[in-house]
Amino acid sequence: MKQISDSNGILKLIVWSILFLAVTLIVWRNTVFQFFDDFFGTSISPVIEERLTEPLVRPLEPTKNRNDSLLSDDLEMNGISSETAGTDVFRNNINSQQAVATPQNRYTNQDQYIVPAGEQEIVTHGTALNRKEIPSLAVIDGFRSVQPEQEIVLQKIRDRSKLDAMASMAALSGGSFRMGNDNANERDQKPSHLVRLEPFRMDCHEVTNRQFHLFVQETKYRTIAERRGWSYVFDFERKVWVRMVGVCWWNPSGNNPHGGAESAAVTAMYDFPVVHVTWEDAQAFCYWSGKRLPSEAEWEYAAKGGLVDVLYPWGNQRQINGHFMANYWQGWYPNENSVTDGFLLQSPVASFPANRYGLYDLGGNVWEWCSDYYRADYYRRSPLDNPLGPSLGEGDTVSIRLFRVRKENGRYIEEEYEGTHDIPFRVLRGGSFLSAENSDAGYRTTARGYQPQSLSFSDVGFRCAE
C-alpha cells in the first residue's frame, strides 16, 4: 500500500509540474521564447502557419479610415520646439574597412564638422570658407538669439483636389502576410511573424518637392533644417557625412543658398522626392494633408506586393532582363560607384517600374519615414493585428547635444542649447541612392533602418498613407 501511495504522490507531482510549466509558458510566452532565442543565438519561436491573403489594388477606392494623423485636431506647432529645432547626432567617418550605408550605422562618438587640421577649408552654405573666417564653432557663452521662434499654427487643407492631382494613391485590401526575415544578418528582422492588416491606402510614390511646395505656400511652414541652419549631406569626395550649413529641402545640395522656396531651382526639382525633412516635418505635412505616415508593417506589406519571401519589391533578382529596377549604389560603397543606373543622387519619382501594387520607389531612391518608434527586438513581441510599433518610452533613443548655426556678419557661428536630450528613433524603410550590396542593401523588402526623429538627411524623405 505504501508503494502505491508513493507512486500516486510522484504521479501527482509530475502532473502538477506539467501544469505549472504549461501555465508558465502561456502567461510568460514571449519572455520564455526571448530567453531561448538569446541563449541559442537564433529564433526557435514557433512559426505560425502562413495564410497569405492576396490583396487587390483598386486605385482611389474609398477605404475605412482607421487612423487619423498622430497629431491632434487642435495642433499648434510653436516652431516644433527650440529643442528639436537644433539637434545634433554624430555620423560615421566611413572608409573602405567600414563600408556601411545603412542609417543606423552613421554615428561616431566624435562631435565634428569635418574640419581638417591647419588652414584647410570647411564646407558651409555650399561654398568653401577658410577656417580663419569662422570665428567659433564652439559654444558662445551668454549668447542667445534675439529672434523668437516662428510660431506656426497648422490648419488642415480645405480642398485636397489640387494635392490629389499631384499624387495618386493605391488602395490595398489588407490581409495576412509574413513580416521579417529569419535568414537576415540583422537580428532586428527576426523572427519572421504573421501580421494581419486592415485595408489602407498608400501614396504611389514618395512626396515630391511639388507637393511639399504647395504645403509651404499654404501654411508658411519652415522645416527644422531651415530653422536649425544645417542638415546632413554625404560628401562624395571625403566619403563622409557632413553637417552642411544652409542645406534644406529647397537647397538639397547646398548650391543655391540664397534661392529660397520660390526660386526657379525649386521648380526644376518638382518631380524629385523632398529630402532634408525630419520625422516631425513629415508629420506636419501629413496633418495638413489629412493623411498619415504608414506603419512599418503597412510599408513592408506594400513593398512585398503580395509575393512571399521576396527580396526586393520587384522580385528576387536585382536586375530584370538586364534592366535596373531601382536607384541604388552600384559598386563597393563608399569608394566605387559606377552610376550605371543613371543617377548619382535622387531620381525623379517613378523613374523605375512599379511593383505589383502599382507603387514606385519602395526600393532605393530615398529612405522613407514610418510612423513607428524603433526598437531592435520589437518583432519578438509584435501583436498579430495592425502592429504600430513600440509605445512611447519603449523605443530606442540616442542622447544628442542640441545646437544650431547662425550667420553673423558673413560668419557662421554655432549656438548651443542647454544640455543634452534623449531623442527617440523612428523607423526608416526602403533604402536610398546610397544603399549598396556590400552594406546589406537597405532596399530589400525586410531591411529596417532608423534615425532620430529630429534629424534630416539628403537621402531621407517620406510617403503618406491613410
N, C-alpha and C positions, 0 to 999 in steps of 0.2 A: 504494500500500500504506500509505503514511504517513497518507493521508486516512482510510482505513478504520480504521487503528489509533486515530487521534484521535477518530473517530466512536464507536468502541467504548468509548473512555475516557469520553467525555461521557455516553454511554448508561449506563455503569456508575455514573457519579457521580449521574445523575438517579435511577436505581433505588435506590442506597444512601440518597440523600437522602429519597426517598419512604418507604423502610423505616424510617429514623430518625424521621421525623415521625410515622409510624403508631405506632411503639413509644412515642414520647413522649406521644402523645395517649391511648394505652391506659393507660400507667403513671401519668401525671400528669393524668388526665382532668379531675378536679374542679378542680385548680388552674388548668388552661387555661381551662375554662369560666367559672370565677370571675373570671379576669383580663378576659375579653371581656365578661362581664356588667357588671363595674365600668366598663370602658372605654367601652362604648356606653350605659351607664345603663339597660339593660333586660335581660331574660332572653332569651338566644339559645340556651340549653342545649337539646339535642334533647328532644323530647316523646315519652315512651313511649306507645305505643298503649294507651288505657284499656280495661280489662276489668273492668267493674263486676259483682261478684257480688252478687246480690240477697239480703241477709241475711233470715233468718227470726226472728221474735220468738216465743220459747217461754218464757213466764214460769216462773221457778223450775226450769227444766230443768237438771239437773247438767251441767256442762261441765268441761273439763280445767282444773285449777288451775295455770296456767302460771307464776304468780308468787306467792310469799308476800309479806307485808309487807316493806318495806325494812328494818324493824327486826328484829334477830335474836331467836331464841327466848329467849336469856338476857338480854334487855334490862333494864338498870337505868337509871332516869332520876333522877338526883340533881338534882331541880329544873330539869331541862333543861340547866342550867349558868347560872352567875351572869352570864355574858356575854350569852347570848341572852335572858336574862330581863329585860334592861333596855335594849333597843336604841332608837335614835332615827334617824329619817330626815326629811328636810325636804320638806314638801308645798308645792304651788303656792299662791301668792296668785292666785286666779282672778278675772278680770274680764271685761267684755264683749269686750275685744280679745283675750283669751287664754282663749277658751271651750273648755276641754278637759276631758273627764270620764274619759278612759282612765287607768288606774292608773299607767302608765309616765310620765305627764306631770304628776305631782303634786308634784314636787320643786322646791325653790329652793336657793340657796346661803346662805339666812339661817336661823339657828337661832332659833326663836321659839315662844312660847306664844300668840301673837297677843295681846300685851299692849300696848294703846294707850298713847300718851304721857299724862303727867299722872296724875290720880287716877281714870282710867277703871276699869271693872270687868274682872275676869278670870273666865272660866268654869272652875269646879272643883267636882267632886263634884255636878254638876247644879245648883249654886246660884251666885249671884254674890257674890264676896267683894271688898271694897275692896283695892286694892294695898297699903295700909298694913298689912293683916292678913297679908300674905305676907312673912315676914322675909327670904327669899332665894330666888331662882330660879337661883342660880349654885352653883358648887362650894363645899362646906363643907370647908375644909381640915382634914385629920386625922380626919374623921368616918367611921366605918364602922359598919354596922348590927350590933347585938349579937345580932340574931335570925338563927340559921343558916338556910340554905335548907332548905325542907321536902324531905325525902327521899321520893321516890316510886318504888316498885317496882311495875311493872305486870305483871299476870298476864293471860293470855288468858281470855276469857269461857268459863265452863264449860258453860253452857246458853244457846244463842243463840236459842231459840224465842221468848222474850219480845221480844227485839230484832227478830227477823224479822217478828213480828206487827205491829210498828210501821212497817215499811218493806219493801215488796215489791221484788224485783229482776227485771229483764228479761234474758233470755238472748239474746245476739246471736251469730249463727253465724260472724261474721268474713268474711274475703274481701278482695277488692281494691277500692280506691276512690282517687280523686284528691284529694290534700290540698293546701291552699294556694289562692292566687288571684293569677294573673298580672295581673289588672286592678285590684288593690287599690292604694290610695295608699301604704300602708305597705310598705316594702321587705322587712320581716321575714316577709311572707306569700308571698314569691316565692323560687324558682319553684314553680309547681304541679308536683307529682310524684306518682308512683304509690306506694301503700303497700299491703302485704298484712298482715292481722292474723289471729291465731288466735282461736278463739271465746273470748268472755269474758262476764261478767255485770256489769250496772251497776244501781245504785240507781235506782228510778223517779223519785225526787225528791231534793232536797237533804237532808242530815242536819238533822233538826229539833231544837229545844230539848228535846222529849220524849225523843228518843234520847240526846242529849248528857247530859241529866239522869240517865238510867239509868247511863250511863258514869261520871259523877261520884259517884253514890251507891255504886256497887260498887267504885270504885277510890280514892275521896277525892282525885281528881286536881284540881289547881288550874292554870288556864291561865296562860300567860305574862303576859297583861294583868292578871290578878288579882295576880300577884307583882310585876309591874313597877309597878302603881299607875295606869296610864293606857292609853288606846288612842285611835286616830284616829276622829273624828266629823266629819261635814260640817255646818258651821254655815250654815243657810239664810239667816239674817239678814245675816251678814258675807260670805257667799258664799265662804268659805274652809274649808279643813280645819284643825281644831284638835286638839291633844293634850289630851283631856279627862280629868281626874283622876277615878278611881273607876268609870270605864266598863269593862264586861267582858261576858261572854256573858249573865249573868243580870241585867245592868243596862245594856242596849244604848244607851239614850238619856241616861243619867245622872240619871234622875228617881227612882230607887229605890236610893240609895246604901247604905242600911242593911238592905235586904231579905234579901239572901243567896240562895243557891241553893235553899233550901227554902221561899221565900216564895210567897204566892199569886200574885204578879206573874209568877213563872216559869210556873206552871200556865196562866195566861191566854195565855202566849206559846207554848204547847206545839207548835202546828202551824205556827209560823214557822221559817224556816231559822236555825240557830245562826250567829251572827256574832261578831266580835271574837275569832276564833281564828286563830292563826298557822299556818304550814305544819307546824311541829313539833307543835302541838296536834292538828291533823288527823291527823298520823301516829300520835300516841299513841292516838287513838280507833280508827284502822284496826287497829293492832296488837292492841288489846284485843278488837275485834270479829272478828278473824280475816280481815279484808278488807284492801284496799289502796287507795291513790289511783289513779285511772285515768291512763294515759299521755295525753299531749296528742293523739297520733294516735287513740287509742281514743275520746277525748272528741269530736273532730271527726267521726269515723265515726258515733258515736251521734247527734250533733246533726243530721247531714245526713239521717238516716232513710232511706238507700237512694236518695236523689234526687241527680241530677248537677247541679253548678253552681247549687245553691240558695243564695239569700242568707240566709234565716232558717230556723230549724228547722221552721217550718210552711209555707214556700213563698217566693215572690219578692215578695209584697205585704205591706206592714206590717200591713194590716188585711184581714180576710176578711169580705165581706158587711157591712162597717161595724163589725165586732167587733174589739176589741183581742185580740191573741194572746199578749201578754206584759206584764210590769210593767216599764216603762221611762219615761224622761223625755219628756213631750210639751211641746215648745216649744224656745226658744233657751236652752240651758244657758249660764251658771247663773242668768240673770236672769228667765226666764219659764218657768213650768211650769203648764199648765192642769189637771193631775192628772185628765184625762178618763178614764184607765184605772181610777180609783178608789183609787189607792194613792200616797201621797207617799213612804213608806218601803217596807220589805219587805212582801210579801203572804204570806198562808198558802200553803204549798206546794200545788201542783195547783189553784190558783185559775184557771188558764187551761188551754186544751186541750192534750193531749199531742201529741207528734209521731207519725209513722207507726210508731215502735217502742214506743209506749206510755210515753215518757219525758217528764216535765214540767219546765218552768222551765229548759230548756237555753239559753233566751234571756231576758235580763233577770233581775229579782229580786235575786240577789246573784252576784258573781263566784265562781268555784269554783277551788280549788287543784287543780293536776295534779301528778303525781309528778316531772315533768321539770325539770331545770335549764333556764334560759332563755339562749339565745344568738341574737342577731339574724339571723345568717347560717346558722343550723343547717339550713335547708331545702336549701341547696346541697350538703350532704354527708350528708343523711339516708339511712340504709340503706333498702332496699326492704322487708325483713321486720321487723315488730314494732319500729319505732323507739322508743327510750326516752329520747331527748334527749341532750345533751352529757354526757360523763363528768365526774366530779368534777375541778374545776380548769379545765375548758374553758368553763364558763358565765360569763356576765357577772356582775359584782359591783358593790357600792357600798360606799364607806367610811363607817362610821357611828360616831358618838360614843355611848358606852354610858352610860345613866343610868336611874335610877328616881326616883319621887316617894314620899316617906313623909310620914305625918302625925304631928305632934308638938304637943301642947297645942292642938289645934284648928287648927294651921297646917300648910300643905303646903310641904315643902322638897324641893328637887331634890338627889339624891345621885349623884355621878358615879363611874363605874368607871375603871380605868386605861386611858388611851389610846383609840385608835380601832381598829376591826376591819373587815375586808372581809367583808361578808355576801353570800352568793350570792343571785341572783334565782331564783325559781321561777315557772313558767308559771301564769297565770290564764286562765280561759276563761268565756265566756257573757255578759259584761256585767252590769249591775245596774240598780236603780231610778234611778240617776244617769246612765245611758247615753242620749245623745241623738243625733239625726241630725247635728247640726252638729259633733259630736265623733267622727264616723266610726263611730257605732253599734257599741259593743262587743258587742251581742247578735247580730251577724252570725256565721254558722257558721265563718268562717275568721279572724275577728278574734282577735288574740293580745294578751293582757295579761301583765304580770309585776310582781312585787313582791319585796322582800327577804323571805326565808323566816321571819324572826323578828319581823315586824311584824303587827299586827292592825288591822282596819278595820270600820266599821259597814256596809260593803257587800260584805264578803268572807266566804264560807262554803265548803262543800265537799260532795261526794257521794262514795260509795265504789264500788269495783269489786272483782271477784275473778275 
